[in-house]
Amino acid sequence: QGDGLQWLVRAPMVVISNNELGGPHAYAPKSLSDGVLGIYVISNLTYWRVLGLARDVLAGRWSTSNRIDAATARSLQVEKRSRFKSRRKSVTVSVDGEIMTLQSPLSIKICPAALILLSPAEQ
């Protein structure tokens, strides 16, 4: 659920980036100043879809792949649902490369222009 949009999917993998991806390189952001999250859902994985997705990623065509559904939002909520009440609502996530377990629902919001960078003066 994000920016008023509700998206119910059964997916083994959801990727949320702090920028919409699709720049000149496979994983480069389109813009560092758009202020949107990139949301990528990989669902209905079968052996053949995994192979096709791997081929698309290696060829740099992942952003046009029909194996990935993409959207953008300024904020979103990710909720893990289960048909079984006894199942845990925890979600394993990777945050900046660190694997951790968080409790569902996850609320994610982008804060545009919140990072201040120091760089050498132009010459």
QUIVEN-V250206 format. One line per field, one symbol per residue. phi: phi as a letter, one per 30 degrees, with the letter a starting at -180 (. if undefined). psi: psi as a letter, one per 20 degrees, with the letter a starting at -180 (. if undefined). A space follows every 10 residues. Layout:
phi->???
psi->???
This chain:
phi->.ahiccbcbc bdbbcbcdad dkddcecddd acbdibdcbb ccbhdbeddd dddedddddi cddcddcbcb abadaabcbd cbdcddddcd bdbcchicdb cbcddccbbc ceidccccbd ddc
psi->pplippooqo pippppqjqp qkbhrgjqqg qijhkqqppp porlprghhg ggggggghij jhijpjippq rqqhqrpppp qqiphiqqjq ppqookippr prpqqppppq nqkippqpqq qq.
